[in-house]
Amino acid sequence: MYFTGIIIAICTFLTIGIWPPIVIKTEYYWGTRPWIVYLVIGLAAMMAALFIEDTLISAVVGVFGASALWGIGELFEQKKRVERGWFPKNPKRK
């Protein structure tokens, strides 16, 4: 039996699941300024995935990178959610 597909699916599910709390906390403490960090992490992970020979690890790193890049858009969406009052605004941040 081959479990590679199932393992990739589980890792994808977990990777996608960790990004919303990261985005929420990032926007709360630092606003949208760290979007460049998300870009660097995402591009680095996507580039690394191209050079990783193992299919399982390459897929997980690629999904992580794509999720980081998706997080950029979500970071700006989170800013809008805060402005609408759907999430709390950090009173200590300007």
TABELFEN-V825186 format. One record per residue. N is the residue number from 1. RES is the residue in one small letter. OMEGA is omega in whole degrees, -180 to 180 (none if undefined). D_FIRST is the distance of its C-alpha to the first C-alpha in Angstrom with 2 decimals. Layout:
N RES OMEGA D_FIRST
N RES OMEGA D_FIRST
This chain:
1 m -180 0.00
2 y -176 3.77
3 f -175 6.46
4 t -179 9.36
5 g 180 10.79
6 i 179 10.98
7 i 177 12.50
8 i 180 14.84
9 a 180 15.85
10 i 179 16.73
11 c 177 18.58
12 t 179 20.35
13 f -180 21.43
14 l -180 22.77
15 t 179 24.44
16 i -180 26.16
17 g -179 27.15
18 i -174 28.95
19 w 180 31.18
20 p 177 33.52
21 p 178 34.87
22 i 179 35.28
23 v -180 37.20
24 i 180 39.35
25 k 179 40.29
26 t -179 40.96
27 e -179 43.31
28 y -175 44.98
29 y -173 45.84
30 w -177 46.26
31 g -178 46.47
32 t -178 45.06
33 r -178 46.22
34 p -180 42.85
35 w -180 41.34
36 i 177 41.74
37 v 177 39.53
38 y -180 36.76
39 l -179 37.38
40 v 179 37.23
41 i -179 34.06
42 g -180 32.37
43 l 179 33.51
44 a 180 32.71
45 a 179 29.12
46 m 178 28.74
47 m 179 30.35
48 a -179 28.22
49 a 179 25.03
50 l -174 26.41
51 f 179 26.62
52 i -175 23.38
53 e -178 21.14
54 d -176 17.88
55 t -177 16.32
56 l -178 15.26
57 i 178 18.71
58 s 180 20.56
59 a -179 19.27
60 v 178 20.19
61 v 178 23.53
62 g 177 24.24
63 v 177 23.72
64 f 179 25.93
65 g 178 28.53
66 a 178 28.58
67 s 177 28.99
68 a 178 31.85
69 l 177 33.52
70 w -180 33.17
71 g 178 34.74
72 i 178 37.92
73 g 180 38.62
74 e 178 37.77
75 l 179 40.18
76 f 174 43.01
77 e 179 42.02
78 q 177 42.12
79 k 178 45.64
80 k 179 46.64
81 r 178 45.16
82 v 179 47.26
83 e 178 50.31
84 r -179 49.84
85 g 180 49.76
86 w 178 46.22
87 f -179 45.38
88 p 176 47.83
89 k 179 49.67
90 n -178 50.09
91 p -178 53.84
92 k -177 53.97
93 r 179 52.73
94 k none 55.16
